[in-house]
Amino acid sequence: MKITILTLFPEMFAPLRESILGRAVESGKLNISVVNIRDYAQNKHSKCDDYPFGGGAGMVMMPQPVGSAIEAVDPDHRARRIYLSPKGAIFTQNKAFELLNYGHLVLLCGHYEGVDQRVIDMYIDEEISMGDYVLTGGEIPAMAVCDCVARYVDGVISEGSLVDESISSGMLEYPQYTRPAIYKGMSVPEVLLNGDHKKVDEWRREQSEKLTRARRPDLLGESK
C-alpha cells in the first residue's frame, strides 16, 4: 500500500520511521511519503496561507499550493483523497478496513483555520475526523489513520496478533500479563499459569466481555 501525506510540517512525521511501521517501510511492505505543500507554492516566499474573505480570526490555507501538491502526487486521481477535518465523519475500525481496499491513500493535513473550500470541492473524496474535538492541525489525525490502516497491510503485523485486538474483535481486549509471575505482591491470574489453553481461552473471553460491558457497552449493543 502507498500512503502520501501532504502537510506544511513534514518534520512532525518522524514517528512513522520508527517501530513496526518503520520496519514495514524498510522491508517494502509499505510506501509512506511525506510531501511538503510549501514546495508547490508559486510565490516568492512559498506562502501557503492568507486571510479569510469576509473577515474572521486566523488564516486559511490557499488553494493553489494545496491543489498543485495534490495534482503532483496523484495526477490521474487514482488514489483515495482524504482531508483530515473536524467536519468529517468519525474515523472507525470499519473505516480503516474500508481504506485497505485502496492501493493509494492521499492524506491532506489542514492547519490554521483550515483549507480553502474550493480545494475540498475540487480534489477531495472524503473528510475524516478523529472525534468531537479540535486539534491544531491534521498531522496527528493523519498519523493515526496511517498507523491504523497500515497495521492491516499484509505482512506488517503477524495475523495472530490482530485476532483478539480491542475494537476490531468487536469487544475490548482482555488483560495481558508477562514475567514475573508476582510483582510487588500482585500475582498473575492462576488460570494463565496452568497450561490449560481451553480454560485460558474461556477466561479471556469472559474478561473481554466484562471489560466491554463495563466500559463500552455500546459495542455490545447495550447502554449504560
Residue frames as a rotation matrix with the C-alpha (Angstrom) as fourth column:
MET 1
0.571 0.821 0.000 0.00
0.821 -0.571 0.000 0.00
0.000 0.000 -1.000 0.00
LYS 2
-0.545 -0.702 0.460 1.10
0.691 -0.686 -0.228 3.54
0.475 0.194 0.858 -0.75
ILE 3
0.542 0.659 -0.522 0.25
0.832 -0.506 0.226 6.42
-0.115 -0.557 -0.823 1.59
THR 4
-0.426 -0.626 0.653 1.11
0.673 -0.702 -0.233 10.01
0.604 0.341 0.720 0.67
ILE 5
0.280 0.456 -0.845 0.77
0.913 -0.399 0.087 12.69
-0.297 -0.796 -0.528 3.33
LEU 6
-0.084 -0.226 0.970 0.51
0.586 -0.799 -0.135 16.37
0.806 0.557 0.200 2.35
THR 7
0.583 0.198 -0.788 1.46
0.807 -0.255 0.533 18.78
-0.095 -0.946 -0.309 5.11
LEU 8
0.739 -0.371 0.563 3.02
-0.172 -0.911 -0.374 22.14
0.651 0.179 -0.737 5.92
PHE 9
0.314 -0.586 0.747 5.01
-0.948 -0.150 0.280 20.49
-0.052 -0.796 -0.603 8.72
PRO 10
0.548 -0.090 -0.832 6.73
-0.357 0.874 -0.330 17.33
0.756 0.478 0.447 7.44
GLU 11
-0.536 -0.832 0.143 9.04
-0.470 0.153 -0.869 17.19
0.701 -0.533 -0.473 10.47
MET 12
-0.109 0.582 0.805 6.08
-0.985 0.047 -0.168 16.11
-0.136 -0.811 0.568 12.60
PHE 13
0.772 0.552 -0.314 6.00
-0.615 0.774 -0.150 12.71
0.160 0.309 0.937 10.89
ALA 14
-0.276 -0.960 -0.051 9.29
-0.862 0.270 -0.429 11.36
0.426 -0.074 -0.902 12.24
PRO 15
-0.211 0.197 0.957 7.41
-0.728 0.622 -0.289 8.72
-0.653 -0.758 0.012 14.34
LEU 16
0.810 0.573 -0.127 6.37
-0.496 0.553 -0.669 6.95
-0.313 0.605 0.732 11.14
ARG 17
0.294 -0.791 -0.536 10.02
-0.639 0.254 -0.726 6.00
0.711 0.556 -0.431 10.64
GLU 18
-0.561 -0.520 0.644 10.11
-0.823 0.274 -0.497 4.10
0.082 -0.809 -0.582 13.93
SER 19
-0.359 0.409 0.839 8.98
-0.531 0.649 -0.544 0.74
-0.767 -0.641 -0.016 15.28
ILE 20
-0.098 0.391 0.915 6.63
0.413 0.853 -0.320 -1.50
-0.905 0.347 -0.245 13.28
LEU 21
0.878 0.478 -0.032 5.78
0.183 -0.395 -0.900 1.00
-0.443 0.784 -0.434 10.55
GLY 22
0.393 -0.817 -0.422 9.41
-0.820 -0.519 0.241 1.94
-0.416 0.252 -0.874 10.10
ARG 23
-0.508 -0.577 0.639 10.39
-0.281 0.812 0.511 -1.69
-0.814 0.080 -0.575 9.61
ALA 24
0.261 0.698 0.667 7.49
0.535 0.470 -0.702 -2.23
-0.803 0.540 -0.251 7.21
VAL 25
0.885 -0.002 -0.466 8.66
-0.318 -0.733 -0.601 0.70
-0.340 0.680 -0.649 5.09
GLU 26
-0.042 -0.996 -0.073 12.25
-0.855 -0.002 0.518 -0.56
-0.516 0.085 -0.852 5.10
SER 27
-0.522 -0.134 0.842 11.12
0.048 0.981 0.186 -4.01
-0.852 0.137 -0.506 4.00
GLY 28
-0.966 0.118 -0.229 8.97
-0.252 -0.240 0.937 -2.62
0.055 0.963 0.262 1.18
LYS 29
-0.580 0.811 -0.074 5.61
0.814 0.573 -0.095 -3.71
-0.035 -0.116 -0.993 2.60
LEU 30
0.537 0.714 -0.450 4.58
0.682 -0.681 -0.266 -0.06
-0.496 -0.164 -0.853 2.90
ASN 31
-0.429 -0.598 0.677 5.35
0.822 -0.570 0.017 3.04
0.375 0.564 0.736 0.90
ILE 32
0.581 0.577 -0.574 4.85
0.774 -0.611 0.168 6.14
-0.254 -0.542 -0.802 3.05
SER 33
-0.443 -0.710 0.547 5.88
0.808 -0.581 -0.100 9.52
0.389 0.398 0.831 1.69
VAL 34
0.280 0.441 -0.853 5.53
0.753 -0.652 -0.089 12.92
-0.595 -0.617 -0.515 3.34
VAL 35
-0.173 -0.242 0.955 5.23
0.893 -0.447 0.048 15.87
0.415 0.861 0.293 0.96
ASN 36
-0.520 -0.087 -0.850 5.79
0.556 -0.790 -0.259 19.50
-0.649 -0.607 0.459 1.93
ILE 37
0.455 0.811 0.367 2.96
0.843 -0.259 -0.472 21.58
-0.287 0.524 -0.801 0.49
ARG 38
0.542 -0.291 -0.788 5.23
-0.080 -0.952 0.297 24.66
-0.837 -0.098 -0.539 0.56
ASP 39
-0.507 -0.807 0.304 7.31
0.201 0.232 0.952 23.13
-0.838 0.544 0.044 -2.23
TYR 40
-0.386 0.453 0.804 4.38
0.922 0.230 0.313 23.75
-0.043 0.862 -0.506 -4.59
ALA 41
0.423 0.514 -0.747 3.68
0.513 -0.815 -0.270 27.37
-0.747 -0.269 -0.608 -3.72
GLN 42
0.055 -0.347 0.936 4.02
0.973 -0.192 -0.128 29.62
0.224 0.918 0.327 -6.76
ASN 43
0.916 0.143 0.375 5.01
0.078 -0.980 0.183 32.80
0.393 -0.139 -0.909 -4.97
LYS 44
0.267 -0.924 0.274 8.27
-0.391 -0.363 -0.846 34.37
0.881 0.119 -0.458 -3.90
HIS 45
-0.415 -0.447 0.792 8.18
-0.871 -0.057 -0.488 33.42
0.263 -0.892 -0.366 -0.23
SER 46
-0.756 0.169 -0.633 6.45
0.088 0.984 0.157 30.00
0.649 0.063 -0.758 -0.53
LYS 47
-0.748 0.555 0.362 3.42
-0.629 -0.422 -0.653 31.47
-0.210 -0.717 0.665 1.21
CYS 48
-0.852 0.422 -0.312 0.62
0.231 0.835 0.499 28.94
0.471 0.353 -0.808 1.73
ASP 49
-0.181 0.817 -0.548 -1.92
0.976 0.080 -0.203 30.81
-0.122 -0.572 -0.811 3.85
ASP 50
-0.813 0.005 0.582 -3.83
0.163 -0.958 0.236 34.09
0.559 0.287 0.778 3.72
TYR 51
-0.846 0.530 0.064 -6.61
-0.308 -0.387 -0.869 35.99
-0.436 -0.754 0.491 5.50
PRO 52
-0.548 0.705 0.450 -10.15
0.749 0.653 -0.111 34.65
-0.372 0.276 -0.886 5.02
PHE 53
-0.766 0.438 0.471 -12.55
0.065 -0.676 0.734 36.55
0.640 0.592 0.490 2.78
GLY 54
0.291 0.957 0.012 -15.31
0.187 -0.069 0.980 38.05
0.938 -0.283 -0.199 4.87
GLY 55
-0.043 -0.409 0.911 -13.03
-0.798 -0.534 -0.278 38.54
0.601 -0.739 -0.304 7.86
GLY 56
0.929 0.343 -0.143 -12.56
-0.171 0.736 0.655 36.42
0.330 -0.584 0.742 10.94
ALA 57
0.507 -0.756 0.414 -9.78
-0.680 -0.056 0.731 35.11
-0.529 -0.653 -0.542 13.12
GLY 58
0.152 -0.575 0.804 -6.84
0.093 0.818 0.567 33.12
-0.984 -0.012 0.178 11.85
MET 59
-0.367 -0.386 -0.846 -5.55
-0.835 -0.263 0.483 32.22
-0.409 0.884 -0.226 8.41
VAL 60
0.686 0.614 0.390 -6.74
-0.292 0.724 -0.625 29.83
-0.666 0.315 0.676 5.70
MET 61
-0.331 -0.810 0.483 -4.57
0.196 0.442 0.875 27.57
-0.923 0.385 0.013 3.54
MET 62
-0.135 0.206 -0.969 -4.56
-0.771 -0.636 -0.028 28.88
-0.622 0.744 0.245 -0.03
PRO 63
0.748 0.571 0.338 -5.94
-0.264 0.724 -0.637 26.74
-0.609 0.387 0.692 -2.85
GLN 64
0.692 -0.447 -0.567 -3.01
-0.643 -0.026 -0.765 26.95
0.328 0.894 -0.306 -5.28
PRO 65
-0.375 -0.914 0.154 -0.25
-0.908 0.328 -0.261 25.26
0.188 -0.238 -0.953 -3.24
VAL 66
-0.294 0.329 0.897 -2.58
-0.479 0.761 -0.436 22.55
-0.827 -0.559 -0.066 -1.96
GLY 67
0.761 0.647 -0.044 -4.18
-0.329 0.327 -0.886 21.89
-0.559 0.689 0.462 -5.33
SER 68
0.447 -0.677 -0.585 -0.81
-0.803 -0.016 -0.595 21.77
0.393 0.736 -0.551 -7.08
ALA 69
-0.526 -0.646 0.553 0.54
-0.832 0.526 -0.178 19.34
-0.176 -0.553 -0.814 -4.48
ILE 70
0.106 0.660 0.743 -2.43
-0.304 0.733 -0.608 17.01
-0.947 -0.162 0.279 -4.94
GLU 71
0.882 0.231 -0.410 -2.12
-0.439 0.088 -0.894 17.13
-0.170 0.969 0.179 -8.73
ALA 72
0.071 -0.957 -0.282 1.58
-0.941 0.029 -0.337 16.31
0.330 0.290 -0.898 -8.46
VAL 73
-0.683 -0.395 0.614 1.23
-0.645 0.721 -0.254 13.24
-0.342 -0.570 -0.747 -6.23
ASP 74
-0.388 0.635 0.668 -1.96
0.398 0.769 -0.500 11.90
-0.831 0.072 -0.551 -7.82
PRO 75
-0.808 -0.058 -0.586 -2.19
-0.370 -0.724 0.582 13.32
-0.458 0.688 0.563 -11.36
ASP 76
-0.756 0.519 -0.399 -4.78
-0.224 0.368 0.902 10.83
0.616 0.771 -0.162 -12.61
HIS 77
-0.200 0.668 0.717 -6.88
-0.976 -0.204 -0.082 10.74
0.091 -0.715 0.693 -9.44
ARG 78
-0.010 0.125 -0.992 -6.33
-0.205 0.971 0.124 7.04
0.979 0.204 0.016 -8.82
ALA 79
-0.863 -0.370 -0.344 -5.82
0.265 0.249 -0.932 7.47
0.430 -0.895 -0.117 -5.07
ARG 80
0.351 0.885 -0.305 -8.44
0.800 -0.115 0.589 7.91
0.486 -0.451 -0.748 -2.37
ARG 81
-0.539 -0.549 0.639 -8.01
0.241 -0.827 -0.507 11.54
0.807 -0.119 0.578 -1.34
ILE 82
0.340 0.615 -0.711 -8.83
0.834 0.151 0.530 12.27
0.434 -0.774 -0.462 2.28
TYR 83
-0.211 -0.315 0.925 -8.89
-0.163 -0.922 -0.351 15.58
0.964 -0.224 0.143 4.13
LEU 84
-0.406 0.006 -0.914 -8.41
0.836 0.407 -0.368 15.29
0.370 -0.913 -0.170 7.90
SER 85
-0.643 0.317 0.697 -11.04
-0.201 -0.948 0.246 17.65
0.739 0.018 0.673 9.27
PRO 86
-0.932 0.354 0.075 -13.21
-0.023 0.149 -0.989 18.06
-0.361 -0.923 -0.131 12.40
LYS 87
-0.183 0.903 -0.388 -16.14
-0.875 -0.330 -0.355 18.37
-0.448 0.274 0.851 9.97
GLY 88
-0.478 -0.092 -0.874 -15.59
-0.693 0.650 0.311 14.87
0.540 0.754 -0.374 8.63
ALA 89
0.673 0.655 -0.344 -17.13
-0.368 0.700 0.612 11.52
0.642 -0.285 0.712 9.53
ILE 90
0.475 -0.475 0.741 -15.68
-0.814 0.082 0.575 9.94
-0.334 -0.876 -0.348 12.68
PHE 91
-0.187 -0.669 -0.719 -12.83
-0.790 0.538 -0.295 7.52
0.585 0.513 -0.629 11.98
THR 92
0.559 0.419 0.716 -13.63
-0.751 0.622 0.222 3.94
-0.352 -0.662 0.662 12.99
GLN 93
-0.360 -0.662 0.658 -12.10
-0.312 0.750 0.583 0.49
-0.879 0.005 -0.477 12.71
ASN 94
0.303 0.559 0.772 -14.56
0.583 0.533 -0.614 -0.32
-0.754 0.636 -0.164 9.93
LYS 95
0.938 -0.030 -0.345 -13.40
-0.251 -0.747 -0.616 2.76
-0.239 0.664 -0.708 8.02
ALA 96
0.000 -0.999 0.039 -9.81
-0.792 0.024 0.610 1.55
-0.610 -0.031 -0.792 8.38
PHE 97
-0.277 -0.038 0.960 -10.79
0.264 0.958 0.114 -1.79
-0.924 0.285 -0.256 6.84
GLU 98
0.753 0.623 0.213 -12.57
0.408 -0.188 -0.893 0.05
-0.517 0.759 -0.396 4.03
LEU 99
0.702 -0.521 -0.486 -9.50
-0.636 -0.766 -0.098 2.13
-0.321 0.378 -0.868 3.24
LEU 100
-0.170 -0.765 0.621 -7.45
-0.259 0.643 0.721 -1.06
-0.951 -0.038 -0.307 2.85
ASN 101
0.415 0.439 0.797 -9.28
0.595 0.532 -0.603 -1.57
-0.688 0.724 -0.040 -0.44
TYR 102
0.988 -0.111 -0.103 -7.43
-0.152 -0.729 -0.668 1.38
-0.001 0.676 -0.737 -1.98
GLY 103
0.537 -0.844 0.016 -3.90
0.805 0.506 -0.309 0.90
0.252 0.179 0.951 -3.23
HIS 104
-0.611 -0.722 0.324 -3.02
0.618 -0.691 -0.374 4.54
0.494 -0.028 0.869 -2.64
LEU 105
0.518 0.706 -0.484 -4.23
0.855 -0.436 0.280 6.98
-0.014 -0.559 -0.829 0.01
VAL 106
-0.448 -0.563 0.694 -3.53
0.442 -0.815 -0.376 10.71
0.777 0.138 0.614 -0.10
LEU 107
0.272 0.477 -0.835 -3.97
0.962 -0.108 0.251 12.32
0.029 -0.872 -0.489 3.32
LEU 108
-0.114 -0.228 0.967 -4.28
0.338 -0.924 -0.178 16.11
0.934 0.307 0.182 3.34
CYS 109
-0.204 -0.047 -0.978 -3.44
0.978 -0.060 -0.201 17.81
-0.049 -0.997 0.058 6.64
GLY 110
0.491 0.408 0.770 -5.19
0.413 -0.887 0.206 21.10
0.767 0.217 -0.604 7.20
HIS 111
-0.428 -0.579 -0.694 -3.82
0.902 -0.227 -0.367 23.76
0.055 -0.783 0.619 9.53
TYR 112
-0.995 0.080 0.053 -4.75
-0.087 -0.985 -0.149 27.17
0.040 -0.153 0.987 10.92
GLU 113
-0.340 0.939 0.049 -8.47
-0.639 -0.192 -0.744 27.73
-0.690 -0.285 0.666 10.17
GLY 114
0.307 0.442 0.842 -8.49
0.206 0.833 -0.513 25.01
-0.929 0.331 0.165 7.53
VAL 115
-0.725 -0.539 0.428 -8.26
0.452 0.096 0.887 24.76
-0.519 0.837 0.174 3.75
ASP 116
-0.652 0.465 -0.599 -9.94
-0.684 -0.702 0.199 26.89
-0.328 0.539 0.776 1.07
GLN 117
0.051 0.799 0.599 -13.27
-0.316 0.581 -0.750 25.15
-0.948 -0.151 0.282 0.36
ARG 118
0.597 0.180 -0.782 -12.57
-0.792 -0.024 -0.610 25.09
-0.128 0.983 0.128 -3.36
VAL 119
-0.518 -0.821 -0.239 -9.76
-0.821 0.556 -0.130 22.59
0.239 0.129 -0.962 -2.79
ILE 120
-0.650 0.344 0.678 -12.15
-0.262 0.735 -0.625 20.31
-0.713 -0.584 -0.388 -0.91
ASP 121
0.393 0.911 -0.124 -14.82
-0.391 0.044 -0.919 20.62
-0.832 0.410 0.374 -3.60
MET 122
0.525 -0.227 -0.821 -12.41
-0.848 -0.059 -0.526 20.04
0.071 0.972 -0.224 -6.49
TYR 123
-0.179 -0.849 -0.498 -9.98
-0.733 0.452 -0.508 17.46
0.656 0.274 -0.703 -5.17
ILE 124
-0.761 -0.238 0.604 -11.13
-0.640 0.429 -0.637 15.65
-0.108 -0.871 -0.479 -2.02
ASP 125
-0.536 0.539 -0.650 -13.08
-0.074 0.736 0.672 12.36
0.841 0.409 -0.355 -1.95
GLU 126
0.519 0.715 -0.469 -13.97
0.464 0.225 0.857 12.36
0.718 -0.662 -0.215 1.75
GLU 127
-0.094 -0.474 0.875 -13.29
-0.625 -0.656 -0.423 14.10
0.775 -0.587 -0.235 5.05
ILE 128
0.267 0.082 -0.960 -12.37
0.519 0.827 0.215 12.17
0.812 -0.556 0.178 8.19
SER 129
0.274 -0.110 0.955 -12.39
-0.694 -0.710 0.117 13.34
0.665 -0.696 -0.271 11.81
MET 130
-0.662 -0.571 -0.485 -10.71
-0.018 0.659 -0.752 11.77
0.749 -0.489 -0.447 14.83
GLY 131
-0.351 0.578 -0.737 -13.55
0.927 0.327 -0.185 12.77
0.135 -0.748 -0.650 17.13
ASP 132
0.579 0.705 0.410 -15.56
0.600 -0.708 0.372 15.59
0.552 0.031 -0.833 18.59
TYR 133
0.554 -0.485 -0.677 -12.63
0.398 -0.560 0.727 17.79
-0.732 -0.672 -0.117 19.50
VAL 134
0.975 -0.193 0.110 -10.37
-0.008 -0.525 -0.851 20.22
0.222 0.829 -0.513 17.65
LEU 135
0.367 -0.926 -0.089 -6.60
0.771 0.249 0.586 19.90
-0.521 -0.284 0.805 17.15
THR 136
0.115 -0.403 -0.908 -4.14
-0.170 -0.909 0.381 22.47
-0.979 0.110 -0.173 15.82
GLY 137
-0.210 -0.199 -0.957 -3.86
-0.962 -0.130 0.239 20.64
-0.172 0.971 -0.164 12.52
GLY 138
0.753 0.607 -0.255 -4.40
-0.655 0.730 -0.196 17.41
0.067 0.315 0.947 10.63
GLU 139
-0.115 -0.914 -0.388 -0.95
-0.786 0.323 -0.527 15.97
0.608 0.244 -0.756 11.25
ILE 140
-0.719 -0.128 0.683 -1.77
-0.616 0.573 -0.541 13.91
-0.322 -0.809 -0.491 14.34
PRO 141
0.358 0.888 0.287 -5.02
-0.525 0.446 -0.725 12.57
-0.772 0.109 0.626 12.79
ALA 142
0.586 -0.188 -0.788 -3.10
-0.750 0.241 -0.616 11.67
0.306 0.952 0.000 9.62
MET 143
-0.559 -0.829 0.012 -0.58
-0.745 0.495 -0.447 9.71
0.365 -0.259 -0.894 11.68
ALA 144
-0.405 0.492 0.771 -3.42
-0.563 0.531 -0.634 7.91
-0.721 -0.690 0.062 13.45
VAL 145
0.692 0.680 -0.241 -5.11
-0.581 0.328 -0.745 6.94
-0.428 0.655 0.623 10.18
CYS 146
0.248 -0.706 -0.663 -1.81
-0.801 0.235 -0.551 5.88
0.545 0.668 -0.507 8.68
ASP 147
-0.696 -0.555 0.456 -0.88
-0.718 0.517 -0.466 3.78
0.023 -0.652 -0.758 11.71
CYS 148
-0.099 0.768 0.632 -4.29
-0.542 0.491 -0.682 2.12
-0.835 -0.410 0.368 11.99
VAL 149
0.789 0.439 -0.430 -4.64
-0.579 0.297 -0.759 1.24
-0.205 0.848 0.489 8.31
ALA 150
0.114 -0.853 -0.509 -1.04
-0.856 0.176 -0.486 0.16
0.504 0.491 -0.710 7.83
ARG 151
-0.430 -0.280 0.858 -1.22
-0.793 0.572 -0.211 -2.42
-0.432 -0.771 -0.468 10.61
TYR 152
0.313 0.682 0.661 -3.60
-0.209 0.728 -0.653 -4.48
-0.927 0.066 0.370 8.47
VAL 153
0.484 -0.276 -0.830 -1.49
-0.869 -0.037 -0.494 -4.46
0.106 0.960 -0.257 5.33
ASP 154
0.972 -0.062 -0.224 -0.29
0.053 0.998 -0.046 -7.99
0.227 0.033 0.973 4.62
GLY 155
0.342 -0.907 -0.248 2.95
0.684 0.421 -0.596 -8.77
0.645 0.034 0.764 6.38
VAL 156
0.000 -0.344 0.939 3.16
-0.344 -0.882 -0.323 -5.66
0.939 -0.323 -0.119 8.55
ILE 157
-0.328 -0.025 0.944 1.96
-0.936 0.144 -0.321 -7.50
-0.128 -0.989 -0.071 11.69
SER 158
-0.986 -0.048 -0.157 1.51
-0.069 0.989 0.133 -11.23
0.149 0.142 -0.979 12.20
GLU 159
-0.312 0.947 -0.076 -2.09
-0.226 0.004 0.974 -12.34
0.923 0.321 0.212 11.76
GLY 160
-0.070 0.267 -0.961 -2.19
0.778 0.617 0.114 -13.89
0.624 -0.740 -0.251 15.23
SER 161
-0.805 -0.314 -0.504 -1.50
0.574 -0.629 -0.524 -10.51
-0.152 -0.711 0.687 16.83
LEU 162
-0.884 0.464 0.057 -4.54
-0.394 -0.804 0.445 -8.98
0.253 0.370 0.894 15.12
VAL 163
-0.557 0.700 -0.447 -7.14
0.356 0.688 0.633 -11.58
0.750 0.193 -0.632 16.05
ASP 164
0.097 0.623 -0.776 -8.17
0.955 0.162 0.249 -10.52
0.281 -0.765 -0.579 19.58
GLU 165
-0.848 -0.499 0.180 -7.45
0.445 -0.853 -0.272 -6.82
0.290 -0.151 0.945 19.46
SER 166
-0.411 0.692 -0.594 -9.73
0.415 -0.439 -0.797 -4.32
-0.812 -0.574 -0.107 21.15
ILE 167
-0.061 0.575 -0.816 -12.48
-0.576 -0.688 -0.442 -2.93
-0.815 0.443 0.373 18.91
SER 168
-0.427 -0.122 -0.896 -11.51
-0.893 0.210 0.397 -4.96
0.140 0.970 -0.198 15.82
SER 169
-0.962 0.080 -0.261 -12.71
0.107 0.990 -0.092 -8.14
0.251 -0.117 -0.961 17.55
GLY 170
-0.093 0.985 0.142 -15.99
0.163 -0.126 0.979 -6.47
0.982 0.115 -0.149 18.50
MET 171
0.900 0.298 -0.318 -15.05
0.353 -0.070 0.933 -6.24
0.256 -0.952 -0.168 22.17
LEU 172
0.571 -0.740 0.355 -12.27
-0.795 -0.607 0.013 -4.73
0.206 -0.289 -0.935 24.27
GLU 173
0.079 -0.643 -0.762 -9.19
-0.216 0.735 -0.642 -6.90
0.973 0.216 -0.080 24.65
TYR 174
0.865 0.171 -0.472 -8.65
0.340 0.493 0.801 -8.99
0.369 -0.853 0.368 27.78
PRO 175
0.757 -0.630 0.174 -5.87
-0.597 -0.558 0.577 -8.05
-0.267 -0.540 -0.798 30.27
GLN 176
0.661 -0.634 -0.402 -2.34
0.020 0.550 -0.835 -9.12
0.750 0.543 0.376 29.37
TYR 177
0.835 -0.434 0.338 0.44
-0.408 -0.078 0.910 -10.26
-0.368 -0.898 -0.242 31.74
THR 178
0.542 -0.734 -0.410 4.10
-0.125 0.412 -0.902 -11.21
0.831 0.540 0.132 31.45
ARG 179
0.242 -0.543 -0.805 7.02
0.857 0.508 -0.085 -12.13
0.454 -0.669 0.588 33.76
PRO 180
-0.943 -0.329 -0.049 7.49
-0.230 0.752 -0.618 -12.01
0.240 -0.572 -0.785 36.70
ALA 181
-0.360 0.845 -0.395 4.50
0.510 0.533 0.675 -14.01
0.781 0.042 -0.623 37.92
ILE 182
0.514 0.466 -0.720 4.45
0.857 -0.311 0.410 -11.88
-0.033 -0.829 -0.559 41.08
TYR 183
-0.378 -0.596 0.709 5.18
0.567 -0.754 -0.332 -8.15
0.732 0.277 0.623 41.03
LYS 184
-0.811 -0.032 0.584 5.07
-0.370 -0.746 -0.554 -6.10
0.454 -0.665 0.593 44.23
GLY 185
-0.800 0.443 0.405 2.75
-0.224 0.405 -0.886 -8.66
-0.556 -0.800 -0.225 45.78
MET 186
0.223 0.908 -0.355 0.36
-0.763 -0.064 -0.644 -8.81
-0.607 0.414 0.678 42.82
SER 187
-0.497 -0.378 0.781 0.08
0.005 0.899 0.438 -12.21
-0.867 0.222 -0.445 41.12
VAL 188
-0.742 0.264 -0.616 -0.80
-0.644 -0.025 0.765 -13.14
0.187 0.964 0.188 37.58
PRO 189
0.301 0.921 0.246 -4.21
-0.942 0.327 -0.072 -14.92
-0.146 -0.211 0.967 37.46
GLU 190
-0.228 -0.440 0.869 -3.63
-0.471 0.831 0.297 -18.61
-0.852 -0.341 -0.396 38.13
VAL 191
0.658 0.583 0.477 -5.56
0.107 0.554 -0.826 -19.70
-0.745 0.594 0.302 35.04
LEU 192
0.851 -0.363 -0.381 -2.82
-0.511 -0.396 -0.763 -18.21
0.126 0.843 -0.522 32.83
LEU 193
-0.080 -0.963 0.257 -0.15
-0.996 0.085 0.006 -20.30
-0.027 -0.256 -0.966 34.53
ASN 194
0.092 0.176 0.980 -1.68
-0.511 0.853 -0.105 -23.78
-0.855 -0.491 0.168 34.48
GLY 195
-0.816 -0.564 -0.130 -1.15
-0.376 0.345 0.860 -24.56
-0.440 0.750 -0.493 30.77
ASP 196
-0.345 0.779 0.524 -4.80
0.689 0.589 -0.422 -25.38
-0.638 0.215 -0.740 30.06
HIS 197
-0.985 -0.168 0.038 -5.38
0.146 -0.695 0.704 -23.50
-0.092 0.699 0.709 26.81
LYS 198
-0.330 0.937 0.119 -9.11
0.611 0.116 0.783 -24.15
0.719 0.331 -0.611 26.79
LYS 199
0.339 0.430 -0.837 -9.52
0.934 -0.263 0.243 -22.57
-0.116 -0.864 -0.491 30.21
VAL 200
-0.594 -0.615 -0.519 -7.24
0.486 -0.788 0.377 -19.69
-0.641 -0.029 0.767 29.18
ASP 201
-0.868 0.312 0.386 -9.46
0.272 -0.352 0.896 -19.01
0.415 0.883 0.221 26.14
GLU 202
0.103 0.962 -0.255 -12.59
0.803 0.071 0.592 -19.12
0.587 -0.265 -0.765 28.29
TRP 203
0.089 -0.155 -0.984 -11.06
0.850 -0.503 0.156 -16.73
-0.519 -0.850 0.087 30.84
ARG 204
-0.861 -0.489 -0.139 -10.02
0.332 -0.748 0.575 -14.31
-0.385 0.449 0.806 28.12
ARG 205
-0.550 0.742 0.384 -13.48
0.424 -0.148 0.893 -14.27
0.719 0.654 -0.234 26.54
GLU 206
0.330 0.684 -0.650 -15.06
0.912 -0.053 0.407 -13.69
0.244 -0.727 -0.641 29.96
GLN 207
-0.203 -0.502 -0.841 -12.65
0.690 -0.682 0.241 -10.83
-0.695 -0.531 0.485 30.73
SER 208
-0.946 -0.123 0.300 -13.23
0.314 -0.568 0.761 -9.22
0.077 0.814 0.576 27.31
GLU 209
-0.154 0.974 0.163 -16.98
0.576 -0.046 0.816 -9.32
0.803 0.220 -0.554 27.78
LYS 210
0.319 0.236 -0.918 -16.70
0.940 -0.202 0.275 -8.00
-0.121 -0.951 -0.286 31.35
LEU 211
-0.569 -0.635 -0.523 -14.48
0.529 -0.769 0.358 -5.08
-0.629 -0.073 0.774 30.33
THR 212
-0.868 0.265 0.420 -16.60
0.302 -0.389 0.870 -4.24
0.394 0.882 0.258 27.30
ARG 213
0.108 0.980 -0.170 -19.83
0.760 0.029 0.649 -4.27
0.641 -0.199 -0.742 29.30
ALA 214
0.270 -0.056 -0.961 -18.30
0.866 -0.422 0.268 -2.01
-0.421 -0.905 -0.066 31.95
ARG 215
-0.387 -0.615 -0.687 -16.50
0.277 -0.788 0.549 0.46
-0.880 0.022 0.475 29.68
ARG 216
-0.795 0.091 -0.599 -18.00
-0.570 -0.447 0.689 0.25
-0.205 0.890 0.407 26.18
PRO 217
-0.389 0.705 0.593 -21.46
0.139 0.681 -0.719 -1.33
-0.911 -0.197 -0.363 26.38
ASP 218
0.326 0.504 -0.800 -22.25
-0.674 -0.469 -0.570 0.29
-0.663 0.725 0.188 23.03
LEU 219
-0.529 -0.610 -0.590 -20.03
-0.848 0.406 0.340 -2.31
0.032 0.680 -0.732 21.37
LEU 220
-0.959 0.238 0.151 -22.41
0.197 0.949 -0.246 -4.96
-0.202 -0.206 -0.957 22.69
GLY 221
-0.519 0.802 0.296 -25.49
0.224 -0.207 0.952 -3.05
0.825 0.561 -0.072 21.62
GLU 222
0.156 0.523 -0.838 -26.19
0.965 0.099 0.241 -2.05
0.209 -0.846 -0.490 25.21
SER 223
0.186 -0.083 0.979 -26.42
-0.028 -0.996 -0.080 1.29
0.982 -0.013 -0.188 27.00
LYS 224
-0.818 -0.540 -0.198 -25.10
0.213 0.036 -0.976 2.32
0.534 -0.841 0.085 30.39
